Amino acid sequence: MFKVLVSDPISDLGIQQLHDAADIQVDKNTGLSEDELVAIIGDYDALLVRSQTKVTERIMQAGTKLKVIGRAGVGVDNINLEAATHRGIVVINAPDGNTIATCELTFAMMMAVARQIPQAYKKTVSAEWDRKSFVGVELRNKVLGVIGMGRIGSEVAKRAKVFGMEVFGYDPFLTEERAEKLGVKLGTVNEIAAAADFITVHTPLTNETRNILDRPQFELMKKGVRIINCARGGIINEQALVEAIDKGIVAGAAFDVFVEEPPAADHPFLNNPKIIVTPHLGASTVEAQENVAIDVSEEVLHILRNEPFKNAVNMPPVPPVVLNKLQPYFNLGEKLGRFVGQMADGPVSEISINYAGELMDVDTNPLTRYVVKGVLTNHLGHEVNLVNAMHQAKQRDLNVTVQKSSATGSFTNLVTVTLKSKSEERTLAGTLLAGYGERIVRVGQYPVDISPEGTLLLISHNDKPGIIGRVGTLLGSNDVNIASMQVGRKDIGGSAIMILTIDKEASKDVLDQLAKLPEIQNVRELTL
């Protein structure tokens, strides 16, 4: 018999499957202080919370039988993940439970901004019968741009097609094959900006997605476009949006989220008659609250019964013998994934990993999770973690293959990661060197020797005299200090790469200047 403590108000219907299980005893005891929870938690195998209970390290120390902590929602800020991982406690959440709720709110916002419903309501209840001011537009035959084609974005696209809309989709992991299955046209962010009548965003907030719609994108948009954000504040540059409305480019916007929540009283959205705002209501439906409870209850049952599970947000338990051998490689694996993930241009369809040397005879599954997490983190941010990385890859039809070999060149160990898309392959190899730690030793076909950390510039160029000096001079004149430099080439005078570690991120203007230098083919800024 397993004992489960529910310490926050959670839908009874949502946890009914726990009550119905013959091997589960459920106790509901809410509003407990930390001391009160410490006093009783030692009797329980599982703890279910929402956001009120702060699950501290002290509580976990007292929970000597705890195997799992379930959060009936998405965020886990109220749970000490490091302490849970250290004590071998699995922490799970419910990332899928609010999918339909957020999708439907997106459509509600789209309809509201198309027909100016809140503005018309406000005038009507103020005894103003004003029909002329509220001539809207139909969704039928309009182009909808969906930036972020994960769970929610895909559901939005599905419903938009029923409304007779043409859908353009962007996602770094959206292949042509998957786009065809979803019935959407594949496009870049800029192509969507130029073509769409409505644009909705459904990505996490990461360095890659922050201000993904900014002044350059608004300049591409046709007059009358309408913008919806029910995802995260910061994906769209708020000030740039206001400017685009003032210029007559954007006809209206609907936002459920803000960079800072709640927004300040003088936030420009709050008094703009063309912007509809709501207080982060994405998951605020009866059904969504039940769904997250159902999802987390199901996962708790799986974990207690030692069955497969998917929605953990901390590292899964690894046998000590395996952990001792692999732990030195974990950071290298994630850095390789992050590095090569930022090299890819098109939608990735496969991650191929080769372990060589002393890694041949080890169960490398935990290390593979680090590599896959690194690749996905660039675009999914905190949505991806060590336990759900493989599940997230599978959701995106991203094939992960692993090979092992004895050939390492001159290295004791070698991890090689290749990203494959329809049109390209990007390969990166790394190793651990005694006395030096993690090193990148190959980028594509070029041998190099660099430390995978900080901000890097990866510059493809023709191997001609003077190019290194021109790059250094340009960076210096823009107050960008070079910490280290590596050049890799195969033949004198042929194609080559230059990798520079710089002390701070270079501005877009500096990157554009670099790209215009003679003999430069491509410039990328990578953050590790």
C-alpha positions as CSV (number, residue, x, y, z in Angstrom):
1,M,0.0,0.0,0.0
2,F,1.4,3.4,-1.1
3,K,0.4,6.6,0.8
4,V,-0.1,9.8,-1.1
5,L,-0.5,13.2,0.6
6,V,-2.3,16.0,-1.3
7,S,-1.3,19.3,0.5
8,D,-2.9,21.8,-1.8
9,P,-6.4,22.2,-3.2
10,I,-6.5,19.9,-6.3
11,S,-9.5,18.9,-8.3
12,D,-11.1,15.8,-6.6
13,L,-12.2,14.6,-10.1
14,G,-8.6,14.9,-11.2
15,I,-7.2,12.6,-8.5
16,Q,-10.1,10.2,-8.6
17,Q,-7.9,7.5,-10.2
18,L,-5.7,7.6,-7.1
19,H,-8.7,7.1,-4.8
20,D,-9.8,4.2,-7.0
21,A,-6.5,2.4,-7.0
22,A,-6.5,-0.6,-4.6
23,D,-2.8,-0.1,-3.7
24,I,-3.1,3.7,-3.0
25,Q,-4.2,5.5,0.2
26,V,-4.9,9.2,-0.4
27,D,-4.9,11.8,2.4
28,K,-5.9,15.4,1.7
29,N,-4.5,17.8,4.2
30,T,-4.2,21.4,2.9
31,G,-2.9,24.6,4.4
32,L,0.0,23.0,6.3
33,S,3.0,25.0,7.5
34,E,6.5,23.7,6.8
35,D,6.8,22.4,10.4
36,E,3.4,20.6,10.2
37,L,4.4,19.0,6.9
38,V,7.8,18.0,8.2
39,A,6.0,16.2,11.1
40,I,3.9,14.0,8.9
41,I,5.7,13.6,5.5
42,G,7.8,10.7,6.7
43,D,4.7,8.4,6.3
44,Y,4.2,9.2,2.7
45,D,5.5,7.8,-0.6
46,A,4.2,10.7,-2.8
47,L,3.3,14.3,-2.3
48,L,0.9,16.2,-4.6
49,V,1.0,20.0,-4.7
50,R,0.0,23.0,-6.7
51,S,1.7,26.4,-6.0
52,Q,0.8,27.0,-2.4
53,T,3.1,24.4,-0.7
54,K,6.8,25.2,-0.8
55,V,8.5,21.9,-0.9
56,T,11.8,22.7,0.8
57,E,15.0,20.6,1.3
58,R,14.0,20.2,5.0
59,I,10.6,18.7,4.0
60,M,12.4,16.2,1.7
61,Q,14.9,15.2,4.4
62,A,11.9,14.4,6.6
63,G,10.2,12.5,3.7
64,T,12.4,9.4,4.1
65,K,9.9,7.3,2.0
66,L,9.2,9.9,-0.7
67,K,9.6,8.6,-4.2
68,V,7.8,11.3,-6.2
69,I,6.6,14.9,-5.9
70,G,3.8,15.8,-8.3
71,R,3.0,19.4,-9.3
72,A,-0.5,19.7,-10.8
73,G,0.5,22.4,-13.3
74,V,3.5,23.4,-15.4
75,G,5.9,25.4,-13.2
76,V,7.9,23.9,-10.4
77,D,9.3,27.0,-8.8
78,N,7.9,26.0,-5.5
79,I,9.9,22.7,-5.4
80,N,13.6,22.5,-4.6
81,L,14.7,20.4,-7.7
82,E,18.3,20.2,-6.7
83,A,17.4,18.7,-3.3
84,A,14.9,16.3,-4.9
85,T,17.5,15.1,-7.4
86,H,20.1,14.7,-4.7
87,R,17.7,12.5,-2.7
88,G,16.5,10.5,-5.7
89,I,13.0,11.9,-5.6
90,V,11.4,12.2,-9.0
91,V,9.6,15.6,-9.6
92,I,6.8,15.5,-12.2
93,N,4.5,18.1,-13.7
94,A,1.7,18.2,-16.2
95,P,2.8,20.1,-19.3
96,D,0.0,18.9,-21.6
97,G,-3.0,19.5,-19.4
98,N,-3.6,23.2,-20.5
99,T,-3.0,22.6,-24.2
100,I,-6.7,22.9,-25.3
101,A,-7.4,25.7,-22.8
102,T,-4.6,27.9,-24.2
103,C,-5.5,26.9,-27.8
104,E,-9.1,28.0,-27.3
105,L,-8.1,31.2,-25.5
106,T,-5.9,32.0,-28.5
107,F,-8.9,31.6,-30.8
108,A,-11.1,33.7,-28.4
109,M,-8.5,36.4,-28.6
110,M,-8.2,36.1,-32.3
111,M,-12.0,36.5,-32.7
112,A,-12.1,39.3,-30.2
113,V,-9.4,41.3,-32.0
114,A,-10.9,40.6,-35.4
115,R,-14.3,42.0,-34.4
116,Q,-13.2,44.4,-31.6
117,I,-15.6,42.7,-29.2
118,P,-14.3,44.1,-25.9
119,Q,-14.3,47.7,-27.3
120,A,-17.8,47.3,-28.7
121,Y,-19.0,45.9,-25.4
122,K,-17.6,48.8,-23.4
123,K,-19.3,51.4,-25.6
124,T,-22.6,49.5,-25.6
125,V,-22.9,49.2,-21.8
126,S,-22.0,52.9,-21.6
127,A,-25.2,53.6,-23.6
128,E,-23.5,54.3,-26.9
129,W,-25.0,52.5,-29.8
130,D,-22.1,52.7,-32.2
131,R,-22.1,50.3,-35.1
132,K,-19.9,52.3,-37.5
133,S,-16.8,52.2,-35.4
134,F,-16.6,48.4,-35.2
135,V,-16.4,47.0,-38.7
136,G,-14.3,43.9,-38.3
137,V,-12.7,41.3,-40.5
138,E,-13.5,37.6,-41.1
139,L,-11.0,34.8,-40.4
140,R,-12.1,32.9,-43.5
141,N,-9.5,33.1,-46.4
142,K,-7.0,34.9,-44.2
143,V,-3.4,33.8,-43.6
144,L,-2.6,32.8,-40.1
145,G,1.1,32.6,-39.1
146,V,1.8,30.3,-36.2
147,I,5.3,30.7,-34.6
148,G,5.9,27.6,-32.6
149,M,4.4,24.4,-33.7
150,G,4.5,22.4,-30.5
151,R,1.4,21.0,-28.7
152,I,-0.5,24.3,-28.6
153,G,0.6,25.7,-31.9
154,S,-0.4,22.5,-33.7
155,E,-3.9,22.5,-32.1
156,V,-4.3,26.2,-33.1
157,A,-3.3,25.3,-36.7
158,K,-5.8,22.4,-36.8
159,R,-8.7,24.7,-35.7
160,A,-7.6,27.5,-38.0
161,K,-8.0,25.3,-41.0
162,V,-11.6,24.5,-40.0
163,F,-12.2,28.3,-40.1
164,G,-11.0,28.3,-43.7
165,M,-7.7,30.0,-42.9
166,E,-4.4,29.3,-44.7
167,V,-1.8,28.4,-42.1
168,F,1.9,29.2,-42.3
169,G,4.0,27.5,-39.5
170,Y,7.4,28.1,-38.1
171,D,9.3,25.9,-35.7
172,P,13.0,25.0,-35.7
173,F,12.0,21.3,-35.5
174,L,9.2,21.5,-38.0
175,T,10.2,19.4,-41.1
176,E,8.4,19.5,-44.4
177,E,7.0,16.0,-43.8
178,R,5.5,17.0,-40.5
179,A,4.2,20.3,-41.8
180,E,2.5,18.4,-44.6
181,K,0.8,16.1,-42.0
182,L,-0.5,19.1,-40.2
183,G,-1.7,20.7,-43.4
184,V,0.4,23.9,-42.9
185,K,2.9,25.7,-45.1
186,L,6.5,25.8,-43.8
187,G,7.9,29.3,-43.4
188,T,10.5,31.3,-41.7
189,V,9.7,34.0,-39.1
190,N,10.3,36.7,-41.7
191,E,8.2,34.9,-44.3
192,I,5.3,34.7,-41.9
193,A,5.7,38.3,-40.9
194,A,5.4,39.3,-44.6
195,A,2.5,37.0,-45.5
196,A,0.2,36.8,-42.5
197,D,-3.0,38.6,-41.7
198,F,-3.0,37.2,-38.2
199,I,0.1,36.0,-36.2
200,T,0.1,34.0,-33.0
201,V,3.1,32.9,-31.0
202,H,3.4,29.6,-29.1
203,T,7.0,29.2,-28.1
204,P,8.8,29.1,-24.7
205,L,10.7,32.3,-23.8
206,T,14.4,31.5,-24.5
207,N,17.4,33.5,-25.8
208,E,16.4,32.3,-29.3
209,T,12.7,33.4,-29.0
210,R,13.0,36.6,-27.0
211,N,11.7,39.4,-29.2
212,I,11.3,37.0,-32.1
213,L,8.9,39.6,-33.4
214,D,10.8,42.9,-33.3
215,R,11.0,46.1,-35.3
216,P,12.6,44.4,-38.4
217,Q,9.7,41.9,-38.5
218,F,7.0,44.6,-38.0
219,E,8.6,46.5,-41.0
220,L,7.9,43.5,-43.1
221,M,4.3,43.1,-42.2
222,K,1.4,44.3,-44.4
223,K,-0.9,46.9,-43.1
224,G,-3.8,45.5,-41.1
225,V,-2.1,42.5,-39.5
226,R,-3.3,41.4,-36.1
227,I,-1.0,39.9,-33.4
228,I,-1.9,37.4,-30.6
229,N,0.3,36.3,-27.7
230,C,-1.1,33.8,-25.2
231,A,2.3,32.2,-24.6
232,R,5.0,34.2,-22.7
233,G,5.7,37.8,-22.3
234,G,8.9,38.9,-24.1
235,I,8.4,36.8,-27.2
236,I,7.1,39.9,-28.9
237,N,8.8,43.3,-28.3
238,E,6.1,45.2,-26.5
239,Q,7.4,48.7,-27.4
240,A,8.0,47.8,-31.0
241,L,4.4,46.5,-31.2
242,V,3.0,49.8,-29.9
243,E,5.1,51.7,-32.5
244,A,3.8,49.4,-35.2
245,I,0.2,50.2,-34.1
246,D,0.9,53.9,-34.1
247,K,2.3,53.6,-37.7
248,G,-0.8,51.9,-38.9
249,I,0.9,48.6,-39.6
250,V,-0.8,46.6,-36.9
251,A,-4.6,46.9,-36.8
252,G,-4.9,45.3,-33.4
253,A,-3.4,43.0,-30.8
254,A,-4.5,40.7,-28.0
255,F,-2.1,39.8,-25.2
256,D,-2.7,37.4,-22.3
257,V,0.9,37.7,-21.1
258,F,3.4,40.5,-20.3
259,V,7.1,40.8,-19.8
260,E,6.4,41.7,-16.1
261,E,3.3,40.4,-14.5
262,P,1.2,42.1,-13.3
263,P,2.0,45.0,-15.6
264,A,2.7,48.5,-14.2
265,A,-0.3,50.8,-14.1
266,D,1.3,53.0,-16.9
267,H,2.0,50.0,-19.2
268,P,1.3,51.2,-22.8
269,F,-0.9,48.2,-23.5
270,L,-3.4,49.1,-20.8
271,N,-4.7,52.3,-22.3
272,N,-4.3,51.5,-26.0
273,P,-7.8,51.1,-27.7
274,K,-6.4,48.7,-30.2
275,I,-4.9,46.2,-27.7
276,I,-7.0,43.6,-25.8
277,V,-5.4,42.4,-22.6
278,T,-6.3,39.6,-20.1
279,P,-4.5,38.5,-16.9
280,H,-2.7,35.3,-18.0
281,L,-5.8,33.1,-18.3
282,G,-4.3,30.4,-20.6
283,A,-4.9,27.5,-18.2
284,S,-7.8,29.0,-16.4
285,T,-10.6,26.6,-17.2
286,V,-12.3,24.0,-15.1
287,E,-11.3,21.3,-17.6
288,A,-7.6,22.3,-17.6
289,Q,-7.4,22.3,-13.8
290,E,-8.9,18.8,-13.9
291,N,-6.6,17.7,-16.7
292,V,-3.4,18.7,-15.0
293,A,-4.6,16.8,-11.9
294,I,-5.4,13.7,-14.0
295,D,-2.1,13.8,-15.8
296,V,0.0,14.2,-12.6
297,S,-2.0,11.5,-10.8
298,E,-1.4,9.1,-13.7
299,E,2.3,9.8,-13.6
300,V,2.4,9.3,-9.8
301,L,0.8,5.9,-10.2
302,H,3.4,4.9,-12.9
303,I,6.3,5.9,-10.7
304,L,5.0,4.2,-7.5
305,R,4.4,1.0,-9.5
306,N,7.8,1.2,-11.1
307,E,6.3,1.7,-14.6
308,P,7.6,4.0,-17.4
309,F,6.8,7.7,-17.0
310,K,7.5,10.8,-19.1
311,N,6.9,14.1,-17.4
312,A,9.7,14.3,-14.8
313,V,11.5,17.6,-14.6
314,N,14.6,16.4,-12.7
315,M,17.3,13.9,-13.5
316,P,16.2,10.2,-13.3
317,P,18.0,7.9,-11.0
318,V,21.2,6.4,-12.4
319,P,23.0,3.3,-10.9
320,P,26.1,4.6,-9.0
321,V,28.5,2.5,-11.1
322,V,27.2,4.0,-14.3
323,L,26.9,7.5,-12.8
324,N,30.6,7.4,-11.7
325,K,31.7,6.6,-15.3
326,L,29.4,9.0,-17.1
327,Q,29.2,12.1,-14.8
328,P,32.4,13.7,-16.1
329,Y,30.8,13.6,-19.6
330,F,27.4,15.1,-18.7
331,N,28.4,18.8,-19.2
332,L,30.3,18.0,-22.3
333,G,27.3,16.2,-23.8
334,E,24.9,19.1,-23.1
335,K,27.4,21.6,-24.5
336,L,27.9,19.6,-27.7
337,G,24.1,19.5,-28.1
338,R,23.8,23.2,-27.5
339,F,26.7,24.1,-29.8
340,V,25.6,21.9,-32.8
341,G,22.0,22.9,-32.3
342,Q,22.9,26.5,-32.9
343,M,24.8,25.6,-36.1
344,A,21.7,24.1,-37.8
345,D,19.9,26.2,-40.5
346,G,16.9,24.1,-41.4
347,P,14.5,21.9,-39.4
348,V,16.3,19.0,-37.9
349,S,15.0,15.5,-38.5
350,E,17.7,13.4,-36.8
351,I,20.2,13.5,-34.0
352,S,23.0,11.0,-34.5
353,I,25.4,10.4,-31.6
354,N,28.6,8.3,-31.7
355,Y,30.4,7.2,-28.5
356,A,33.9,6.0,-29.0
357,G,36.8,4.8,-26.8
358,E,36.2,4.2,-23.1
359,L,32.4,4.9,-23.5
360,M,31.9,1.8,-25.7
361,D,31.1,-0.5,-22.9
362,V,29.0,1.8,-20.7
363,D,25.2,2.3,-20.7
364,T,25.2,5.8,-22.3
365,N,21.4,6.4,-22.2
366,P,21.8,9.0,-19.4
367,L,24.5,10.8,-21.5
368,T,22.3,10.7,-24.6
369,R,19.6,12.6,-22.7
370,Y,22.1,15.4,-22.0
371,V,23.0,15.7,-25.6
372,V,19.3,15.7,-26.8
373,K,18.5,18.2,-24.0
374,G,21.3,20.4,-25.2
375,V,20.0,20.4,-28.8
376,L,16.4,21.1,-27.8
377,T,17.2,23.7,-25.1
378,N,18.1,26.4,-27.7
379,H,14.5,26.6,-28.8
380,L,12.5,25.0,-26.0
381,G,14.2,26.5,-23.0
382,H,13.0,25.1,-19.6
383,E,10.3,23.1,-21.3
384,V,12.9,20.4,-22.0
385,N,14.7,18.5,-19.2
386,L,16.7,15.4,-18.7
387,V,13.8,13.1,-18.3
388,N,11.4,14.4,-21.0
389,A,14.1,15.2,-23.6
390,M,13.5,11.9,-25.5
391,H,9.8,12.4,-25.3
392,Q,10.1,16.0,-26.5
393,A,12.2,14.7,-29.5
394,K,9.7,12.0,-30.3
395,Q,6.8,14.5,-30.2
396,R,8.6,16.5,-32.9
397,D,9.3,13.4,-35.1
398,L,13.0,13.9,-34.3
399,N,14.8,10.6,-34.6
400,V,17.7,9.9,-32.2
401,T,20.2,7.3,-33.1
402,V,23.2,6.1,-31.1
403,Q,26.3,4.2,-32.4
404,K,29.4,3.1,-30.6
405,S,32.9,2.5,-32.0
406,S,36.5,1.9,-30.9
407,A,38.0,4.5,-33.3
408,T,38.8,7.7,-31.5
409,G,41.7,9.0,-33.5
410,S,44.3,10.1,-31.0
411,F,41.8,10.6,-28.1
412,T,41.0,8.3,-25.2
413,N,37.3,9.1,-25.7
414,L,35.2,10.9,-28.3
415,V,31.6,12.0,-28.5
416,T,30.4,13.0,-32.0
417,V,27.0,14.6,-32.6
418,T,25.5,15.0,-36.0
419,L,22.3,16.9,-36.8
420,K,20.6,15.9,-40.0
421,S,18.0,17.8,-42.0
422,K,16.7,17.4,-45.5
423,S,19.4,19.6,-46.9
424,E,22.4,19.5,-44.6
425,E,24.4,17.8,-41.9
426,R,26.2,19.5,-39.0
427,T,28.8,17.6,-37.0
428,L,30.6,18.4,-33.8
429,A,33.0,16.2,-31.8
430,G,34.2,16.7,-28.3
431,T,36.4,14.9,-25.7
432,L,37.7,15.1,-22.2
433,L,41.4,15.9,-22.0
434,A,43.3,15.2,-18.7
435,G,44.3,18.5,-17.2
436,Y,42.2,20.5,-19.7
437,G,38.7,19.2,-19.2
438,E,36.0,19.5,-21.9
439,R,37.2,20.3,-25.4
440,I,35.6,20.7,-28.9
441,V,38.1,18.9,-31.2
442,R,36.2,19.0,-34.5
443,V,33.7,21.3,-36.1
444,G,32.4,19.8,-39.4
445,Q,35.5,18.6,-41.3
446,Y,37.8,21.0,-39.4
447,P,40.1,20.0,-36.5
448,V,40.0,22.5,-33.7
449,D,40.8,22.7,-30.0
450,I,38.4,25.0,-28.0
451,S,36.7,25.1,-24.6
452,P,32.9,24.9,-25.0
453,E,32.0,27.9,-22.8
454,G,30.9,31.5,-22.9
455,T,30.1,33.4,-26.1
456,L,31.6,32.2,-29.4
457,L,31.8,33.5,-32.9
458,L,31.9,30.8,-35.6
459,I,33.0,32.3,-38.8
460,S,33.2,30.4,-42.1
461,H,35.6,32.0,-44.6
462,N,38.1,31.5,-47.4
463,D,41.7,31.0,-46.2
464,K,43.2,34.2,-47.5
465,P,46.0,36.4,-46.0
466,G,44.7,39.3,-43.9
467,I,41.3,37.9,-43.0
468,I,42.1,37.2,-39.3
469,G,43.5,40.8,-39.0
470,R,40.4,42.3,-40.5
471,V,38.1,40.4,-38.1
472,G,40.2,41.3,-35.1
473,T,40.3,45.0,-36.1
474,L,36.6,45.2,-36.6
475,L,35.8,43.6,-33.3
476,G,38.3,45.8,-31.5
477,S,36.9,49.0,-33.0
478,N,33.5,47.9,-31.7
479,D,34.8,47.2,-28.1
480,V,34.5,43.4,-28.4
481,N,37.4,41.8,-26.8
482,I,38.7,38.4,-28.1
483,A,39.6,35.9,-25.3
484,S,40.8,33.1,-27.6
485,M,40.9,32.2,-31.3
486,Q,41.2,29.0,-33.2
487,V,41.4,28.5,-37.0
488,G,40.6,25.2,-38.7
489,R,41.4,24.4,-42.3
490,K,41.9,21.4,-44.6
491,D,43.8,23.0,-47.5
492,I,45.9,26.2,-47.9
493,G,43.7,28.8,-49.6
494,G,40.6,26.7,-49.3
495,S,37.5,27.0,-47.1
496,A,38.2,27.4,-43.3
497,I,36.6,28.3,-40.0
498,M,37.5,30.7,-37.3
499,I,36.2,30.3,-33.8
500,L,36.6,33.2,-31.4
501,T,35.7,33.3,-27.7
502,I,34.6,36.9,-26.9
503,D,34.1,38.5,-23.6
504,K,30.6,39.8,-24.3
505,E,27.9,39.2,-26.9
506,A,28.4,41.1,-30.2
507,S,25.5,43.3,-31.4
508,K,23.6,42.4,-34.5
509,D,25.2,45.4,-36.2
510,V,28.7,44.0,-35.4
511,L,27.7,40.6,-36.8
512,D,26.3,42.2,-39.9
513,Q,29.6,44.1,-40.4
514,L,31.6,40.9,-40.0
515,A,29.4,39.1,-42.6
516,K,30.2,41.9,-45.1
517,L,34.0,41.6,-44.8
518,P,35.8,40.2,-47.9
519,E,36.1,36.4,-48.0
520,I,33.6,35.9,-45.1
521,Q,31.0,33.3,-45.9
522,N,29.0,33.0,-42.7
523,V,28.9,34.4,-39.2
524,R,27.2,32.8,-36.2
525,E,27.2,33.8,-32.6
526,L,26.9,30.9,-30.2
527,T,26.0,31.0,-26.5
528,L,27.0,28.1,-24.2
